[in-house]
Each structure stands twice: as structure tokens, then as C-alpha cells.
Amino acid sequence: MDEKLVKEIVEDLKLRQERADKPVPVGVSNRHVHFTKEDFKALFGAEAEPVLCRQLRQPGFYACNELVTVEGPKGAIKNVRMIGPYRPYTQVEVSMGDSKVLGVEPPIRDSGKLENSPGIRITGPRGAITIKNGVILSKRHIHFNPGDAMAFKITDGGHVRVLCGAGTDREAVFERVLCRVSEKFALELHLDVEEANAAGLKNGDAAYIV
Amino acid sequence: MDEKLVKEIVEDLKLRQERADKPVPVGVSNRHVHFTKEDFKALFGAEAEPVLCRQLRQPGFYACNELVTVEGPKGAIKNVRMIGPYRPYTQVEVSMGDSKVLGVEPPIRDSGKLENSPGIRITGPRGAITIKNGVILSKRHIHFNPGDAMAFKITDGGHVRVLCGAGTDREAVFERVLCRVSEKFALELHLDVEEANAAGLKNGDAAYIV
């Protein structure tokens, strides 16, 4: 036996065991929109400001009371919720099922990477805009703060495998899950509704890096 | 080194390699209904018969022209398609997302296993019925004919792991996929729309038993 190889295998098994001891809470993202201040004002009026509906697990992020309709070439979806605060770009995050209703073919992207993504028409109570791009399917990812990243021995931009729904009929391993590290983040695996349902998950359930 | 263990590991690796060489085509099941003859007549009229819309990959099964509305305590879903031919039981197969729209909590079940599943109201053009049970989330499964089963070295009722979307951003491994063997079956992995979307799959894509 090759001693170096054995040592590598043992180290790998130890790392897996360490990670598997620490659950990652699941956050399920329903379809939602992020707005620039300018786009928000065009839709809700110059005097309006986003109103907090519910604080999210990620510090500083919140679901707003504001709802819009997004309309693609094939169909429209009403009551799409804004997530605040404002961003430097307007971005619509939908599920693959939603994209078929709308008739658009969004790419799977990390937040903010909008080049060559499709546009869409957005209607609010005080106006409508058409964005030239910004519709994406969110790439599965985990938010880590630097302490979590150290504990899990992962690095920003890396990818991991994540076991979800362990022991259930919908047990699944999601491959190639992006790791994002920031001091602003709280530990959370972000999946869209279809991904969560495919693994039988709800908000706050435990997933495991394997 | 334990020779018996080494032999077992080698056999296991060989089996995995053999299976991985043979793709399993994916069949995506949208929400649908199977009817008894009696329930069909109650909804579409005594003289009506199901009309073929599209042959499915499973021999003898077909999507019908007939559409119904299913209505739960919270909401209704229109245009739910019948799959023919008649069955000895009426069964409504929905996605987890659908179940939330309807306001029901169906169990994850193999087809026909309907005990303690919720009921629902079903409306057709000529009448309405309320079934006492029959709403399920379909348990992921693969149809094998006996030749396929032999080639893959699986048995009826067993479970396998299935790799989907290999090489894509939505690569996923579905665990505990039920194997069903019958002379009537054609080789096909059945997933619901959310499971398929979670792994970025469409009808006819290749999945692999791993």
C-alpha cells in the first residue's frame, strides 16, 4: 500500500466526517425580484419606498410588501415579491417551471451575473418597465460567513456536494453547489422552490456537505 | 489486505461501470389523473370514451384529450390531463408545488397505493365527483422490462441511485429510486416536473444508475 495515498484517503474521510457533523440550514427562494432605486420608483411612484414584510435569514435582506407582475412572450406571473434593499441592478429570479410559463430561457447564474440573460416586462401599481436583461435561474449556492468557511474548510467560489432530505423518499445529493463567503452572510443553503420540493425540503431543514 | 473485501469492492466497481455504460431515458410526468371507467363516465358523460392525444413511452399508455379541474380546500388547478387507459382506481398525481396550491398533503407513493391519501373534488364537462382518497406525489421510479432488469442487475422493488444532469450546473443524484419490473414496461426513469427541473432535465434526456 502507498502510504501517501492512505494518508490522503484518511484525511478526506476525516474532512467528510467533520463537515457531515454540521448541518447547513436550507432557505427556499420563491420567485422574486431585486430592483434598482430607479426601477422601483418607475413602478411604485417617486415618493414610494420599499416596505419591510419579513426579515430574511441573510442579515440586511428582507421580503417587501411590494408585488409586481412579470410578463414574458408566452405568459405572465402576478404577485412576484420584491426582496430589499435596492441593488445596483434589477434582477428577476424564477424557477425553470416559471420560465416555461413566461416563455423565456434564462441561464443558471450566480446573482448579479446578468450578461446575455433575457429581459422581461415588469408592471407595478404606478408604472411598467421593460428590462433588457436580468432574468435568471439562481445557481444553487451556500452562504458562509468567514467563520463558517473555516469550520467547513471551504473557499469562496468553490463547489461542494450537498446531501438533502437524508432518510426520506426524496433524498437527493445536489452536485456543484457554489460556495459564497462574506462577512455579511449567515450560513444558509439557497435552493429554488423546485429544487427544494424535489428533495422534500422546507425552510430551516438541515442539509449536509458530503 | 482482506482478499474477500478487495474482491467485493472490485465486483461493486465493475457493476457500477456496467450500469453507468447504459443510459436510462427520462420521462417527465406533469400533473395527471387516472380514472376508473365509472368516474370517467360521471365526469364526461355515459356515452363518452377517452380520446387518444399522444402515445406515451410506456406501451399501452396514452395522454388523453380529456382535461379536468381538481379542487382542494385552498385552490383549484385547471386542465389536468387524463392518462389512459382506465384503471381499477382513480388517482391524481401532482407535484409538491401543486399540493400547496390545492391545500392538500399527499404522501409520496408508488402508483395504486392510495390508503390514507387525501381526497379531492374533480370537475369535468358533464359532472363532478369527490374522491375520498387518491391524491399522491409519485415516488420516483424506473420502469424496466425483464431484459433491462437483467442487464442492469436489478430486481423488482429494489432501490437504486440515479445520476441526472451530469456535467451541468444542475447535476444531482436522486437516491432511493424505486425499480419496477414488468413485461409491459419500457425502460424509463419517471420524475415529476419539479424533480426534472431541479436536475435540468427534459423528456428523453439520459440518466445513469450509479
Interface residues (C-beta under 8 A of the other chain):
Chain A: M1 S95 M96 G97 I108 K139 R140 D169 R170 E171 A172 V173 F174 E175 R176 V193 E194 E195 N197 A198 A199 G200
Chain B: M1 S95 M96 G97 I108 K139 R140 D169 R170 E171 A172 V173 F174 E175 R176 V193 E194 E195 N197 A198 A199 G200
